[in-house]
Amino acid sequence: MLQNFLLNILLTFVWVALTGHLDYTNFLFGYAVGFFILWMINRSVRGNTEYFYRVPKIFAFILLFFYDLLKANYEVTMDVITPNYNMRPGIIKYELEAKTDFEITMLANMIALTPGTVVIDLSKDKKFMYIHVMYLTNKEQFVKRLNNRIEKKLLEIIR
C-alpha cells in the first residue's frame, strides 16, 4: 500500500511539473489522475488492491466529517447568538470498538474537534470513553450515530 501511495505522489508531482501550476486544485487533479493510472495498471495484479479501496473511503470520511463539523458549528452558533438556550448537556459512557492507542486517540480527536462534544475520560481498561455532549436529546441515537457514522468508518480506514 505504501508503494502505491508513493507512486501516486510521484505521479502527482510529475503532473504538477508538466502543467507548471502548483495550486491545490491542480495538485488534487494530478493526484486523481495518478490514482486512476495506478488503478488501471494494478487491476490485473491480485492482492495489491488495498490502496485503491482505502483512498476513496478516506475521502468519503473526510467529507462526512466536514459535514458533521459544519452542522455542529451551525448548531452551536445559533445557540450562542439567540436569546434562548437549547442546550441539553449530558455525559455518555461509550463502549469502544477501537483497541489500540492510535485508534482510540484518532477517535477521541474526531469527537473533540466537533463543537459541542468533549472527551472527558477513558476507562483504565480502555473499553469505555466518557463523552460530554452539549446537545443530548436521545442517548441511544447519539451512541448509534457515533458508532456507525464515525467509529466504524474510522476503523475501516485505519485497520
LOTI-408771 format. One record per residue (C-alpha): x, y, z; residue in one letter. Coordinates in steps of 0.1 Angstrom, whole numbers, plus 5000, padded with zeros to 4 digits. Last residue first. Example, Ala and Ser with C-alpha at 12.3 -4.5 7.8 and 13.67 -1.06 7.14 Angstrom:
2
513749895071S/512349555078A/
END
This chain:
159
492949895101R/493050275100I/490450345073I/487950085083E/488450195119L/487450555110L/484350435093K/483350225122K/484050495147E/482350795130I/479050715114R/478050385128N/479350415164N/478850795169L/475450775153R/474350475174K/475650645206V/473850965198F/470650785189Q/470750585221E/471350905242K/468451105227N/468351485231T/471951545241L/473051885228Y/476251975247M/477651625248V/480351535274H/482051205264I/483250925287Y/485150655268M/484950295276F/487049985269K/490450125276K/490949915307D/491650225327K/488450395314S/488950695292L/488051045303D/486351375294I/486051355256V/484351685245V/481351735223T/479552055213G/481952155186P/483451865167T/487251855171L/486951665204A/485051375188I/487451335159M/490351375182N/489051105206A/488550865176L/492150925165M/493450875200T/491450545205I/492750415172E/496350505180F/496150355215D/494950025200T/491649865206K/488850075190A/485449905194E/484750145223L/481850145247E/480550505252Y/479550625287K/477750945278I/477651275298I/474851525293G/474151875283P/470751975270R/471452315254M/468652495236N/469452835252Y/467153115242N/468553455234P/469953365200T/473553435191I/475153145211V/472552875203D/472752965166M/476552945167T/476452605185V/474052455159E/475952605130Y/479252475142N/477752125148A/476452115112K/479752245098L/481651975117L/479251705107D/479651795071Y/483451825074F/483451475090F/481451325062L/483651485036L/486851355053I/485251005056F/484450995019A/488051105011F/489450825033I/487050565019K/488050664984P/491750614994V/491150275011R/489850074982Y/492550154958F/495250114984Y/494049764993E/494349654957T/497649464956N/496349114963G/495749034926R/497649224899V/495349274868S/493849604881R/497349734890N/498049934859I/494550084856M/494450164893W/497950324890L/496750544862I/493450644880F/495350734912F/497850944892G/494951124875V/493351184909A/496551304924Y/497151534895G/493651674900F/494351724937L/497651904929F/495952114902N/493252214927T/495852284954Y/498052514934D/501352454917L/500952534881H/503652424855G/501452164838T/504251914834L/505751984868A/502351944885V/501751624867W/505151484876V/504451594912F/501251394911T/502851094895L/505451094924L/502551124950I/500850824933N/504050624933L/504450694970L/500950584977F/501250274956N/504450174975Q/502850245008L/500050005000M/
END
